[in-house]
């Protein structure tokens, strides 16, 4: 019995060193992403002196799902990243997954070349035009891709 208690305590201590039990977030996550679907705005926060995500680093317009349910509401975790993601005929730069099959990414391109942007995909940012992804500017997608590690929390609400 003492051995089981010791092992459980050891596991708790080890896990506690990697996860902030209070917030449920990795301690080394420098940013928190909040998306307001009504206003089509993605806000990125860093930690303030108190350790809370209160310092606004940037706000970016996003396109969300064509219908309300396509971009889900809830708290998600950033996952895999790809410099370019192919959609079957088009491609997007700086893709970062936030849910199964859903990404934060830049505009659509005809080829993996920044000279081949599909202009309508840029003008649709700020509207309900995607299949559930958060399409944003190249600048915003690159910021997330470069600076927000896997495990960063994304909160999406109305």
C-alpha positions in Angstrom: 0.0 0.0 0.0 2.8 2.4 0.9 4.4 1.7 -2.5 1.2 2.5 -4.4 0.9 5.8 -2.5 4.5 6.6 -3.2 4.0 5.9 -6.9 0.8 8.0 -7.1 2.5 10.9 -5.3 5.5 10.7 -7.6 3.3 10.8 -10.7 1.4 13.8 -9.3 4.6 15.6 -8.6 6.0 14.9 -12.0 2.8 15.9 -13.8 2.6 19.0 -11.6 5.9 20.1 -13.0 4.6 20.1 -16.5 1.1 21.3 -16.0 -0.3 24.2 -14.2 -3.0 22.4 -12.2 -4.9 25.6 -11.6 -5.2 26.7 -15.2 -4.9 23.3 -16.8 -2.4 24.7 -19.3 1.3 24.0 -20.0 3.4 26.3 -17.9 5.6 27.2 -20.8 2.7 28.3 -23.1 3.6 32.0 -23.8 0.2 32.8 -25.4 -3.5 32.3 -25.1 -5.8 32.7 -28.1 -9.4 33.9 -27.9 -11.7 34.0 -30.9 -15.0 36.0 -31.0 -17.1 34.5 -33.8 -19.6 37.4 -33.8 -17.0 40.0 -34.4 -14.7 37.7 -36.4 -11.7 38.7 -34.2 -8.9 36.5 -32.9 -7.1 38.1 -29.9 -3.8 36.8 -28.7 -2.7 37.4 -25.1 0.6 36.9 -23.2 1.0 36.7 -19.5 1.1 39.7 -17.3 3.1 40.2 -14.1 0.5 38.2 -12.3 0.9 35.2 -14.5 -2.5 35.6 -16.1 -3.1 36.0 -19.9 -4.0 39.7 -19.8 -1.5 41.4 -22.1 -3.1 41.9 -25.6 -0.4 41.1 -28.1 -2.5 41.4 -31.2 -6.0 41.3 -32.7 -6.6 39.9 -36.2 -9.7 39.5 -38.3 -10.7 35.9 -39.1 -13.2 34.2 -41.3 -15.3 31.6 -39.5 -17.6 28.8 -40.6 -20.3 29.5 -43.2 -22.9 28.2 -40.8 -22.8 28.6 -37.0 -21.8 25.0 -36.1 -18.9 24.7 -38.5 -16.6 26.6 -36.3 -17.1 25.0 -32.9 -17.5 26.8 -29.6 -15.3 25.7 -26.7 -11.7 25.5 -25.6 -9.2 23.7 -27.8 -5.5 23.0 -27.9 -3.1 23.8 -30.8 -1.7 20.7 -32.4 0.2 20.0 -35.5 1.7 22.6 -37.8 2.4 22.7 -41.6 4.2 25.4 -43.6 1.6 24.7 -46.3 -1.6 22.6 -46.2 -3.2 21.4 -49.3 -7.0 21.4 -49.5 -7.4 19.6 -52.8 -6.8 22.2 -55.5 -5.8 25.1 -53.2 -3.3 25.5 -50.4 -2.8 27.7 -47.4 0.3 28.8 -45.5 1.1 28.6 -41.8 -1.5 26.1 -40.8 -1.9 25.2 -37.2 -4.5 22.7 -36.1 -6.9 23.5 -33.2 -9.4 20.7 -33.6 -9.6 17.5 -35.7 -9.6 18.7 -39.3 -9.8 22.4 -38.4 -6.9 24.9 -38.6 -5.9 28.5 -38.1 -4.3 29.4 -41.4 -3.6 32.1 -44.0 -5.5 32.8 -47.2 -6.0 30.3 -50.0 -3.4 30.1 -52.8 -3.4 28.3 -56.2 0.1 27.0 -55.5 2.7 27.1 -52.8 3.9 30.5 -53.8 2.9 33.8 -52.2 2.4 35.3 -55.7 -0.6 33.0 -56.3 -3.1 34.2 -53.7 -6.8 33.7 -54.4 -8.0 37.3 -53.8 -11.5 36.3 -52.8 -10.2 34.3 -49.9 -8.5 37.5 -48.6 -11.7 39.6 -48.9 -13.7 36.9 -47.1 -11.7 37.4 -43.9 -14.0 38.9 -41.4 -17.0 37.0 -42.6 -18.7 33.5 -42.3 -17.0 31.9 -45.3 -15.0 28.8 -44.2 -15.7 25.1 -43.6 -14.9 25.6 -39.9 -11.3 26.8 -40.0 -10.1 30.2 -38.8 -8.8 31.8 -42.0 -6.8 35.0 -41.3 -4.1 37.1 -42.7 -0.6 35.7 -43.5 0.8 37.9 -40.8 -1.6 36.5 -38.1 -1.3 32.9 -39.3 2.5 33.2 -39.3 2.5 34.6 -35.8 0.5 31.6 -34.5 2.7 29.2 -36.5 6.0 30.7 -35.2 5.1 31.7 -31.6 2.3 29.6 -30.2 3.5 26.1 -29.4 1.5 22.9 -29.5 -0.6 22.9 -26.3 -1.5 26.6 -26.5 -5.2 27.0 -25.6 -7.7 28.5 -28.0 -11.0 29.6 -26.7 -13.8 30.2 -29.2 -17.0 31.8 -28.3 -19.9 33.8 -29.8 
